[in-house]
Amino acid sequence: MLKKAPRKTLKSLMKKKNSFRIRSNADIMVHLNVLLFLHRLAEESRAKAFEEKSATIKPQHIKAVSVKLLKGARG
């Protein structure tokens, strides 16, 4: 299991990038969104590997899926 991102570091990065006020738990929401994106990337990559009859997820499976997911995640 991956460790959580340090809250202090994440808050400081968010403050540097934005000039507006950030709520107290915004860093936790960012962390959860990243985890959801990684989970979806893993699931889609697994499906792509299964389609190609591969037993393992290879970098080309992740690259093929990431382009599609990043376009959908722009919002």
ROVOBA-543560 format. One record per residue (C-alpha): residue number from 1; chain; x, y, z; residue in three letters. Coordinates in pm, 1 decimal. Layout:
BEGIN
+-----+--------+----------+----------+----------+---------+
: num : cadena :        x :        y :        z : residuo :
+-----+--------+----------+----------+----------+---------+
: NUM :      A :        X :        Y :        Z :     ALA :
...
+-----+--------+----------+----------+----------+---------+
//
This chain:
BEGIN
+-----+--------+----------+----------+----------+---------+
: num : cadena :        x :        y :        z : residuo :
+-----+--------+----------+----------+----------+---------+
:   1 :      A :      0.0 :      0.0 :      0.0 :     MET :
:   2 :      A :    128.9 :    343.1 :    -87.8 :     LEU :
:   3 :      A :    190.0 :    601.2 :    179.3 :     LYS :
:   4 :      A :    -11.1 :    920.4 :    184.8 :     LYS :
:   5 :      A :    143.2 :   1235.2 :     47.9 :     ALA :
:   6 :      A :    271.6 :   1461.0 :    324.2 :     PRO :
:   7 :      A :     -2.6 :   1715.0 :    393.5 :     ARG :
:   8 :      A :    236.4 :   2000.5 :    461.0 :     LYS :
:   9 :      A :    414.3 :   1954.2 :    128.2 :     THR :
:  10 :      A :     90.2 :   1922.7 :    -64.5 :     LEU :
:  11 :      A :    -53.8 :   2236.2 :     97.5 :     LYS :
:  12 :      A :    258.7 :   2438.2 :     21.2 :     SER :
:  13 :      A :    250.4 :   2327.2 :   -343.7 :     LEU :
:  14 :      A :   -115.5 :   2422.3 :   -372.9 :     MET :
:  15 :      A :    -50.4 :   2764.6 :   -222.7 :     LYS :
:  16 :      A :    238.0 :   2831.9 :   -461.8 :     LYS :
:  17 :      A :     28.7 :   2746.5 :   -767.2 :     LYS :
:  18 :      A :   -283.5 :   2942.7 :   -670.5 :     ASN :
:  19 :      A :   -337.5 :   3297.6 :   -561.1 :     SER :
:  20 :      A :   -674.6 :   3232.8 :   -397.1 :     PHE :
:  21 :      A :   -770.7 :   3089.3 :    -58.5 :     ARG :
:  22 :      A :   -783.5 :   2714.5 :    -12.1 :     ILE :
:  23 :      A :  -1012.4 :   2538.0 :    235.8 :     ARG :
:  24 :      A :   -866.9 :   2336.0 :    519.0 :     SER :
:  25 :      A :   -921.7 :   1987.2 :    371.1 :     ASN :
:  26 :      A :   -859.2 :   2066.1 :      3.8 :     ALA :
:  27 :      A :   -528.8 :   1879.4 :     12.3 :     ASP :
:  28 :      A :   -707.5 :   1561.4 :    118.9 :     ILE :
:  29 :      A :   -951.4 :   1597.2 :   -170.1 :     MET :
:  30 :      A :   -660.8 :   1638.7 :   -414.3 :     VAL :
:  31 :      A :   -495.7 :   1327.9 :   -271.3 :     HIS :
:  32 :      A :   -818.3 :   1126.8 :   -305.6 :     LEU :
:  33 :      A :   -864.9 :   1242.2 :   -664.9 :     ASN :
:  34 :      A :   -512.5 :   1129.2 :   -749.4 :     VAL :
:  35 :      A :   -578.3 :    789.1 :   -591.8 :     LEU :
:  36 :      A :   -902.8 :    750.9 :   -787.4 :     LEU :
:  37 :      A :   -724.3 :    840.3 :  -1110.5 :     PHE :
:  38 :      A :   -447.4 :    586.7 :  -1042.3 :     LEU :
:  39 :      A :   -704.4 :    319.7 :   -962.1 :     HIS :
:  40 :      A :   -887.7 :    385.2 :  -1286.2 :     ARG :
:  41 :      A :   -558.6 :    382.8 :  -1478.3 :     LEU :
:  42 :      A :   -468.8 :     45.2 :  -1327.1 :     ALA :
:  43 :      A :   -810.6 :   -103.5 :  -1407.9 :     GLU :
:  44 :      A :   -807.9 :     19.7 :  -1767.1 :     GLU :
:  45 :      A :   -449.3 :    -99.5 :  -1815.7 :     SER :
:  46 :      A :   -543.1 :   -441.1 :  -1681.9 :     ARG :
:  47 :      A :   -830.4 :   -460.0 :  -1929.4 :     ALA :
:  48 :      A :   -600.2 :   -356.0 :  -2215.2 :     LYS :
:  49 :      A :   -348.1 :   -624.8 :  -2117.2 :     ALA :
:  50 :      A :   -628.1 :   -882.1 :  -2103.9 :     PHE :
:  51 :      A :   -741.8 :   -780.5 :  -2454.2 :     GLU :
:  52 :      A :   -389.3 :   -840.4 :  -2584.2 :     GLU :
:  53 :      A :   -373.5 :  -1175.7 :  -2399.5 :     LYS :
:  54 :      A :    -87.3 :  -1063.4 :  -2179.4 :     SER :
:  55 :      A :    -44.5 :  -1194.8 :  -1825.5 :     ALA :
:  56 :      A :    124.6 :   -876.6 :  -1702.2 :     THR :
:  57 :      A :     59.5 :   -507.3 :  -1744.9 :     ILE :
:  58 :      A :    336.6 :   -361.8 :  -1958.7 :     LYS :
:  59 :      A :    436.0 :      2.6 :  -2006.3 :     PRO :
:  60 :      A :    277.6 :     13.7 :  -2351.4 :     GLN :
:  61 :      A :    -58.5 :    -83.3 :  -2199.3 :     HIS :
:  62 :      A :    -37.2 :    206.2 :  -1953.6 :     ILE :
:  63 :      A :     70.4 :    452.9 :  -2222.6 :     LYS :
:  64 :      A :   -214.3 :    351.5 :  -2452.4 :     ALA :
:  65 :      A :   -474.3 :    393.3 :  -2179.3 :     VAL :
:  66 :      A :   -327.5 :    706.8 :  -2019.8 :     SER :
:  67 :      A :   -382.2 :    917.1 :  -2332.2 :     VAL :
:  68 :      A :   -754.2 :    837.7 :  -2327.4 :     LYS :
:  69 :      A :   -789.8 :    887.4 :  -1952.0 :     LEU :
:  70 :      A :   -603.0 :   1217.9 :  -1945.7 :     LEU :
:  71 :      A :   -828.0 :   1356.6 :  -2219.0 :     LYS :
:  72 :      A :  -1132.9 :   1258.3 :  -2014.0 :     GLY :
:  73 :      A :   -989.4 :   1396.3 :  -1689.1 :     ALA :
:  74 :      A :   -933.1 :   1750.9 :  -1817.8 :     ARG :
:  75 :      A :  -1281.2 :   1860.4 :  -1717.2 :     GLY :
+-----+--------+----------+----------+----------+---------+
//
